[in-house]
Amino acid sequence: MKSMASYLLAIFMVMFWVFRIVVAFTDSMGIDIGFVPMNMNIEIILLFVCIPCVVLVIKRKLIGAIIYIIAYGAYFGVDLYNIVTGIMSGTTTLVDYTRAFASFVGIVLPIAVFFNLLIDKSRMANPVDKKTDWFYNNEEFDRKLDSRADKNQYKNY
């Protein structure tokens, strides 16, 4: 991860994951914070699915972003669609608006992570290897070797 956007998206993934843990915990304890999970069993499964996805995204593997976008899209996409249709019919409460906000973030975040991995050119094209890059990327060292090698050549008369 070389860009600031990659770091920020990874941090935001972890922050949203912690937020979903807090929402699940407070709902199971009966504490009202304004955010309610759609389905507690699927929410807990999604929290465990998110852990390897975060690790794979940090390692810049595209499969992590694909699993992340499918899991979050299937969970939050249905919820967002149901809330938007409820908003259009006029049968919503404040909890529906907060769930709509959390679902919107749950849809936009995986899309941003997926496109960040697709656009990142340093993901697989040029891996950094510190053992050999000092030699191959140092043109000044190559010139010194070439000039020294030319001076030490023996000529036959």
C-alpha positions, 0 to 999 in steps of 0.5 A, a space after each residue: 500500500 503506497 497511496 494515502 487513499 489505500 491507507 485511509 480506506 483500510 482504516 475506514 474499513 476497520 472503523 466501520 467493522 468496529 461500528 458494526 460490532 458496537 451496533 450488534 453488541 448494543 442491540 443484543 444488550 437492549 441498549 438503544 443507540 439509534 442504529 439497529 441491525 437488520 438481522 442479528 445472525 447474518 450481522 455476526 456472520 458478516 463480522 467474521 467474513 469481514 476479518 479476512 477481507 480486511 487482511 486481504 485488502 491490506 495485502 492488496 489481493 483483489 479476491 478480498 475486495 470481491 468477497 467484501 463487495 459481494 457480502 456487504 452488497 448482499 446484506 446492505 443493498 437489500 436493506 437500503 432498497 427496502 428503506 428507500 421504498 419505505 421513504 417513498 411511501 412515507 412510512 419511515 421512522 428515525 431508525 430507518 433513516 439511521 439504518 439508511 445512512 449505515 447501509 449507504 456507507 456499507 454499499 459505498 465503502 466496498 465499491 471504493 475499496 474495489 475500485 482502489 484495488 483495480 486502479 492501483 498500478 503498484 499492486 502487482 506490476 512492480 513489487 519492491 524487492 530491497 535485495 535487488 533494487 539497489 543494484 538494478 535501480 542505481 544507474 550511477 553505480 552502473 556507470 562507475 562499473 562500466 568506466 572502471 571495467 574499461 580502464 582495466 582491459 588489457 590490449 594485445 599489441 
